[in-house]
C-alpha cells in the first residue's frame, strides 16, 4: 500500500495501476440529468475521486451529470468514465453540500369555518 491512501498493484507487463481506496456502500441515490430527468441508482463504491453506480443499461446517459445521495446532504457533479452492463464508473469533478431543509414554523392555523365560507362563496349566487 502506498502513501496517502493510494493503492498500487503491479499489472502484467510492469504497468502500475493506481487508485484511491474505495469505500463499499449501498447508498440509494438519484442521477439528475441536465434536462431535469431523475434516474434512481445505487452507489456501490465511492472514493475521493470516483464512484461506481448501478443504472439499468436501457438508460442513455450523457458524459456529464449529477447524482445526489438520498438522506445525505451532498451532490456530486460527475463525468462518465466507463460502462459495463448495469454498472457505470464516474469521476467526481465537484462535490456540493445541500442546504438543510427549511425549518420554518408550522403554517398558520385557519379557522375551519373560514375555509368553508371561502369555498361556499365561489358557488354562491350573491
Rosetta blueprint (number, residue, H / E / L):
1 X L
2 X L
3 X H
4 X H
5 X H
6 X E
7 X E
8 X E
9 X E
10 X E
11 X L
12 X L
13 X L
14 X L
15 X L
16 X E
17 X E
18 X E
19 X E
20 X E
21 X L
22 X L
23 X E
24 X E
25 X E
26 X E
27 X E
28 X E
29 X E
30 X E
31 X E
32 X E
33 X L
34 X L
35 X L
36 X L
37 X L
38 X E
39 X E
40 X E
41 X E
42 X E
43 X E
44 X E
45 X E
46 X E
47 X L
48 X L
49 X L
50 X E
51 X E
52 X E
53 X E
54 X E
55 X L
56 X L
57 X L
58 X L
59 X L
60 X L
61 X L
62 X L
63 X L
64 X E
65 X E
66 X E
67 X E
68 X E
69 X E
70 X L
71 X L
72 X L
73 X L
74 X E
75 X E
76 X E
77 X E
78 X E
79 X E
80 X E
81 X E
82 X E
83 X E
84 X E
85 X L
86 X L
87 X E
88 X E
89 X E
90 X E
91 X E
92 X E
93 X E
94 X E
95 X E
96 X E
97 X E
98 X L
99 X L
100 X L
101 X L
102 X L
103 X L
104 X L
105 X L
106 X L
107 X L
108 X L
109 X L
110 X L
111 X L
112 X H
113 X H
114 X H
115 X H
116 X H
117 X H
118 X H
119 X H
120 X H
121 X H
122 X H
123 X H
124 X L
125 X L
126 X L
